[in-house]
Amino acid sequence: MKHANQIKDHWREKQLFNNRILICAFLALIMMGIVVVRLANLQLVNADYYAAQSQGNRIRVQPLPPTRGLIFDRNQKLLVENTPSYQLEITPEQVPDLDDTLERLSASGLLEQENIDRVRGLINSRRRFDSIPIRQKMTDEDVARFAVLRPYFPGVEIRARLARTYPFGTVAAHALGYVGGISATDQDKLDPAAYAGTSYIGKVATERAYENELHGTVGHQDVLVNVHGRVMQVLDTQLSVPGRDLLLSLDIDTQIAAEKALGSRRGAVAAIDPRNGEVLVLASTPNFDPNSFTAGLSRTEFNALQTDVDQPLFNRALRGKYPPGSTIKPIIALAGLEQNAVSANQQIFCRGHFSLPGSTHRYRDWKPEGHGLVNLRDAVAQSCDTYFYDLANEIGIDAMAVTLQEFGLGETTGLDIGPESGGLVPTRSWKRRNFADPEDQIWYPGETVIAGIGQGFMLTTPLQLAHATATIAMRGIRYRPSLVRGMRDPVSGAVAVRQPRNLPPVRVTTPERWDQIIGAMEAVIYDPKGTARALGVNSKWRLAGKSGTAQVVSVAQDEKYNAEELAERMRDHALFVAFAPVDDPRIAVAVIVENGGSGSGVAGPVARQVIDAYLNKVAL
Amino acid sequence: MARATDTGAGQHSFFSRLLQRMHVDPPLLAGIGTVLVLGAFVLYSATGGRLDPLWGQAAKIGVAALIMLAVAQVEPVWLRRASPWLFATGLVMLALVLVRGEIGGGAQRWLDIGVRFQPSELMKLAVPAMLAWLLHDRALPPSLLMIGGLLTLIALPVGMIALQPDLGTAILIGLTGATVIFLAGISLRFVFFSGALTLAAMPLLWYFMRPYQKQRVLTLLDPEQDPLGAGYHIIQSKIAIGSGGGFGKGWLNGSQGQLEFLPERSTDFIFAVIGEEFGFFGVSILLLLYLMIVARGFYIAAAAQDTFSRLLAGAISFTFFFYIFVNTAMVTGLVPVVGVPLPLVSAGGTSMVTLLAGFGILMSIQTHRKLLPR
């Protein structure tokens, strides 16, 4: 680009430039002048004031970390508390040689060698003048050992702090979560001033979701120190405000019963009070001990938890995605009624298999000889697959999906703790969107057929199943599941109660339809041919339920199983959903036992024990 | 006696010839050297009288000085030709940092290429060089359209750095770019107008600030409000400086610094240590030394022979001054706490390399002048 009509005038440009440099110099002088005036004001005019501040008063501001809020169950039983413990803290600014200090701490057995890198990262992420905890919950022996070595470790001190304790140990670990040291990632997200003096932060579940409420407000203390930095006198105190106590809807006794019923098997239980959405039980096994996180897990211990094939850190109740199997048959039945594809008394003949028109492929019933003539109630009670193959084919996948979605399947329930998985309700458009190969984008009629018995692409979480069961129990009225039912201000004792939150209800054309569905679910337990007839024996309350047995689709290729274990892990998942009492529902429960085999035989008894534990207690 | 004088004069001229050969500008070197040496004494005191950090800093200064010497050997013409490439490289690196930050989920300012490298540091020099390159063969003052283009070129890296987020560095680089435009001779009316516009946009800026940045501004207005956070820095640094009085408490005797009341006393807040130990007298001397360096920079800019050199030298010099201003104003509680180190004195290698590379450019411009017929 040439500038034909703009001729460079070198002399004029130089004049202009020198002019500008002069202006810059002048500006610099003025700005420097402002700083000098400020310095003169500080050092000459007010020198005495500041000299007094620095000489006479050696004031140090110390943070007073707030006490973390406690967590109670629905009957005021203490689930999470703070207990005094000793921890090792380091103030980087006062340490002559950090690497050397850490190495020597490790050599004297006070810090594990494998934790040094983590500690160093922690130190780099925090302010150099903060006291940073490097080891929590020290044993008396370690405290004594350090007391002897103290002179050799300037900048390292033992402090008595309150440590998070979970008196029930592993019970409800997945619902409560745990706290851990503030990591570099946490550090980016929080206000360092608000966390001055605090060494823990909520990591998962309730501890994390309610971090802001539990944490409280930091206070501070202006103290007079001598030349060696020892506190001589407290001048001014701004007390910290403790965090709020959480009142959970969880019932710890029922929770214990649920975890005991699951035993050493992999599985999950979610139970909800249908009248308000309050979560009563949230169990996932195997679980872990949150206390070990507070004490500071070593990297090896944490890796062991993370790489365990049974995934103890995985919250199956919220995150586990399982094919619902036959547990969704009542909902499919309702969809059939609503679509006028079937009436309650209409009978079909089950000969043990179903074929699509013009096809010879047989979709087999679980009972090879067939159920004979069955109406809707019989089909649910005996879990007749053929009936639902036919029904699904009749109403189509998209209409089925609409009803399933009305029950909240396919999306997160909106529980106040997370993270939660949304599961999957397949539709034609979903398949188009989610597969790359045009071949795979086509929805096949056979996929509709197996969706009728909760197989194929469909995935649900135990919480979603409990939520949907509660909706059936309430004849369509839905509440958002919630775990925290109130918060208490520990100072005033005032409790803020959280009101149940309504969700859009499931509407049906005539209320009898609910009677028919619920009646069918009662028949599962009380009909002589019901799949779970063993479950109703000696029950003090009228139960309604549905069993499910879901095929395990595949096992991840990269995981290492031996042949025996592989066979075990290919077994069907056992599911059961239930609620009770039928005429005044107080609890809705969903149970899954991974690779448990039979739904009614394995998951059913767990559901019964959970219901009994709860209803026996609330004493109708 | 006469012989001795001769020898001395001979040595002197040999020495100055050597410096000229090495493309070193003696007045600039003297100024920088004096501040660096004084800075070492202050750092020794600020780190509690230990030698290890001092050696560490000396090594960083050594590396930075080698880079300065290397840059000084490059003729301004070559600097000019390299400018757009440097700028483009810087932009790509900034984009990489942003993308990696997105993936990593946290704030990131550096790239790991053997050493941790902050692209924003490269931009401190690449932005003014790029603008000077664009203007070097055009008639000045630039047209309105040109100014628009220049502002866009500034906004690109500034925006990306602000997203990191590193608002402090973004503002400083924006200011460096603005200095080039100002030096290029745009009308003063335009300057006042855009200055007024910036002031009017302040409330808008407030809207975009993150909570912690708002907190810093509020803290400046009333440090007592936040004694555990940024307010602590300001309270302690004012006490340290004020208690130094006219002549200070003496080297190694500043109680605020030595008793570790003063945070970040070897890095961003080292000026407070100087204020406490050497008093008003001491800081005045230091500020005077700084002003002499800046004055030499302005002289080099005024004496430069082409537009590119002039604009670049002027911008580097004024930016150097601005860093000094922002740091001292921050430490004395005049402006909010932004992480800007005190040039040549604060511990740390990154800013040292950028600073001395900038001085290398000044030296190259000064020592590669050709004798032109008047």
HADDOCK unambig.tbl for C-alpha pairs under 7 A between the chains (distance, minus, plus):
assign (segid A and resid 6 and name CA) (segid B and resid 139 and name CA) 6.13 0.50 0.50
assign (segid A and resid 7 and name CA) (segid B and resid 139 and name CA) 6.37 0.50 0.50
assign (segid A and resid 8 and name CA) (segid B and resid 139 and name CA) 4.74 0.50 0.50
assign (segid A and resid 13 and name CA) (segid B and resid 140 and name CA) 6.38 0.50 0.50
assign (segid A and resid 16 and name CA) (segid B and resid 185 and name CA) 6.23 0.50 0.50
assign (segid A and resid 17 and name CA) (segid B and resid 183 and name CA) 5.97 0.50 0.50
assign (segid A and resid 17 and name CA) (segid B and resid 184 and name CA) 6.68 0.50 0.50
assign (segid A and resid 17 and name CA) (segid B and resid 185 and name CA) 6.50 0.50 0.50
assign (segid A and resid 18 and name CA) (segid B and resid 302 and name CA) 5.76 0.50 0.50
assign (segid A and resid 20 and name CA) (segid B and resid 183 and name CA) 5.52 0.50 0.50
assign (segid A and resid 20 and name CA) (segid B and resid 185 and name CA) 6.95 0.50 0.50
assign (segid A and resid 21 and name CA) (segid B and resid 183 and name CA) 6.93 0.50 0.50
assign (segid A and resid 21 and name CA) (segid B and resid 298 and name CA) 6.59 0.50 0.50
assign (segid A and resid 21 and name CA) (segid B and resid 314 and name CA) 6.96 0.50 0.50
assign (segid A and resid 32 and name CA) (segid B and resid 325 and name CA) 6.73 0.50 0.50
assign (segid A and resid 35 and name CA) (segid B and resid 328 and name CA) 6.99 0.50 0.50
assign (segid A and resid 35 and name CA) (segid B and resid 329 and name CA) 6.12 0.50 0.50
assign (segid A and resid 39 and name CA) (segid B and resid 280 and name CA) 6.84 0.50 0.50
assign (segid A and resid 40 and name CA) (segid B and resid 280 and name CA) 6.80 0.50 0.50
assign (segid A and resid 42 and name CA) (segid B and resid 241 and name CA) 6.88 0.50 0.50
assign (segid A and resid 42 and name CA) (segid B and resid 242 and name CA) 4.56 0.50 0.50
assign (segid A and resid 43 and name CA) (segid B and resid 241 and name CA) 6.51 0.50 0.50
assign (segid A and resid 43 and name CA) (segid B and resid 242 and name CA) 4.34 0.50 0.50
assign (segid A and resid 43 and name CA) (segid B and resid 243 and name CA) 6.60 0.50 0.50
assign (segid A and resid 43 and name CA) (segid B and resid 244 and name CA) 6.27 0.50 0.50
assign (segid A and resid 43 and name CA) (segid B and resid 245 and name CA) 4.28 0.50 0.50
assign (segid A and resid 43 and name CA) (segid B and resid 246 and name CA) 6.09 0.50 0.50
assign (segid A and resid 43 and name CA) (segid B and resid 279 and name CA) 6.97 0.50 0.50
assign (segid A and resid 43 and name CA) (segid B and resid 280 and name CA) 6.08 0.50 0.50
assign (segid A and resid 44 and name CA) (segid B and resid 245 and name CA) 5.68 0.50 0.50
assign (segid A and resid 44 and name CA) (segid B and resid 246 and name CA) 5.95 0.50 0.50
assign (segid A and resid 46 and name CA) (segid B and resid 242 and name CA) 6.73 0.50 0.50
assign (segid A and resid 47 and name CA) (segid B and resid 242 and name CA) 5.07 0.50 0.50
assign (segid A and resid 47 and name CA) (segid B and resid 243 and name CA) 5.43 0.50 0.50
assign (segid A and resid 47 and name CA) (segid B and resid 245 and name CA) 5.05 0.50 0.50
assign (segid A and resid 50 and name CA) (segid B and resid 239 and name CA) 5.14 0.50 0.50
assign (segid A and resid 50 and name CA) (segid B and resid 242 and name CA) 5.08 0.50 0.50
assign (segid A and resid 50 and name CA) (segid B and resid 243 and name CA) 4.68 0.50 0.50
assign (segid A and resid 51 and name CA) (segid B and resid 242 and name CA) 6.78 0.50 0.50
assign (segid A and resid 51 and name CA) (segid B and resid 243 and name CA) 3.99 0.50 0.50
assign (segid A and resid 53 and name CA) (segid B and resid 239 and name CA) 6.62 0.50 0.50
assign (segid A and resid 54 and name CA) (segid B and resid 239 and name CA) 6.28 0.50 0.50
assign (segid A and resid 54 and name CA) (segid B and resid 243 and name CA) 6.45 0.50 0.50
assign (segid A and resid 54 and name CA) (segid B and resid 256 and name CA) 6.65 0.50 0.50
assign (segid A and resid 63 and name CA) (segid B and resid 228 and name CA) 6.90 0.50 0.50
assign (segid A and resid 129 and name CA) (segid B and resid 263 and name CA) 6.45 0.50 0.50
assign (segid A and resid 188 and name CA) (segid B and resid 106 and name CA) 6.85 0.50 0.50
assign (segid A and resid 193 and name CA) (segid B and resid 228 and name CA) 5.51 0.50 0.50
assign (segid A and resid 193 and name CA) (segid B and resid 229 and name CA) 4.78 0.50 0.50
